[in-house]
């Protein structure tokens, strides 16, 4: 008897499960696209509705672009694209092709939004401009990261440099922004630099809130009956170290289980959590996953391997 096609061998349950996973994947993709679009619109509103009309700046690549716009009248969108190119090239090598493509699209959309969309000027009050301009900018950055990309390449550079230094990602970002604010104090005024610091603080706190408090590194504990397949993905495709604990029994929605099961633990960067979650959902949608923030790590494979495959 001739071999039947794979689809004909599948049971109705397997077909339904495959269809359900495909729907979940499509829904996740749509959600990530919406995150990027809303993030771009929010960041554009923070820039054109608050910061640009009042000649305020922020930290990171966006802050440098704003500073150039104030002093030279070069279009902000053009500066954002040009200044982010080196960071995106680093991201292509260190983080992955899909991440870089998403970031390129997000940055291009932000430049287009700033150039085309007629955002209203909300206020000229300096304190309100600093706080709410930073809030909407940080909201945009956070949502874009949730969508799998970035609109400011500073963090990519910081992650890359931290692998060859004892300083953390946060330390590099802080030093980078201190330099920007010092230049702003020299070229503009000390007052503008002080308000820029307030804008940066508002933006960074908003980003932390959007990312649910996730810091540079995230510890992930995974309990699944398909732990071997998940562990293989973490080791081979993400290049991450992995610790396996032996679990004797557990208690869940289906009652007490006496079946022994291995428990996986790994540490990833916050830019990798979305990819890891997506793969766990694909392999075992019923897996129990616990994540918690880690301020920094020492040793292991976190800083030694690329963040994502090309």
C-alpha positions, 0 to 999 in steps of 0.5 A, a space after each residue: 500500500 502506498 505511503 499516505 501523505 503526512 496530512 492524511 496520517 494526522 488524526 483530527 486532534 493533531 490537525 486541530 492542535 496544529 491549526 490552533 498553534 498556527 492561530 496563536 502564532 498569527 495572533 502573536 505576530 499581529 500583536 507584535 506589529 501593533 506594539 511597534 505601530 503604537 510605539 512609533 506613534 507614541 514616540 512621535 507624539 512625545 517628540 513633536 508634541 513636547 520636546 521638539 517645539 521647546 528645544 528639549 533633548 533626551 538621552 541616547 541616539 534620540 537625544 543626539 538627533 534632537 541636539 543636532 536638530 536644535 543646532 543645525 536644523 537638520 530634519 530629526 527623522 534623517 538624523 534618527 535614521 543615519 545615527 542608528 545605522 551603526 547600531 543596527 549593524 551591530 544588532 545584525 551581528 550580535 542579536 539577529 536578522 529578524 531583530 534588525 529588520 524589525 528595528 529598521 522598520 520601526 526606526 523608518 516609521 518613526 522618522 516618517 511619523 516625525 516628518 509627516 504626522 501633524 502632531 499638536 503642540 500640547 504645552 510649553 510648560 518646561 516641567 510638563 514638557 520634560 515629564 510627559 515628553 519623556 513618558 510618551 517617548 518611553 512608552 514608544 520605546 517600551 512598546 517597540 521592544 515588546 514588538 521585537 525591535 528598538 527605535 534607539 540603538 544605544 542599548 544594542 551598543 551597550 549590550 555589545 560592549 558589556 561582553 568585553 568589560 566588567 561594566 553592566 549594560 546600565 552602566 554603559 547607558 548611564 555613561 553614554 547619556 552623561 556625555 550627551 547631557 554634558 554636551 547639551 549643557 555646553 552647547 545649549 544651557 545648564 537648564 536645558 541639560 537638567 530638564 533633559 535629565 528629567 526627561 530621560 528619567 521619565 522615559 526610562 521609568 516608563 520603559 521599565 514599567 512597560 516591560 514589567 520591571 524586566 532588567 537587562 537579564 531575566 532568569 527563566 524557570 521552565 517546567 514541561 514534559 517536553 523539557 528535552 526539546 525546549 532545552 535543546 532549543 535554548 542550547 543550540 539555537 539561543 546559545 545559552 547555558 542551561 541548568 537542569 533540576 530534578 523534580 520529584 512531583 508537583 501539584 497543579 490544576 489537574 491535581 497532584 502528579 507523582 511523575 518525576 520531571 526535569 526543571 530547566 533554568 536559564 538566563 537570557 537578556 530582556 530582548 530574548 524573552 519574547 523569542 523564548 516565550 514564542 518557542 516554548 508556546 510552539 513546543 509545549 503551550 501547557 508549559 509552566 514558565 516563571 520569569 524574574 529580573 536579574 540585575 547582572 550576571 557573572 560568568 556563564 554564557 550570557 555575555 559570551 554568545 550572540 543574543 540570537 541566531 542570524 
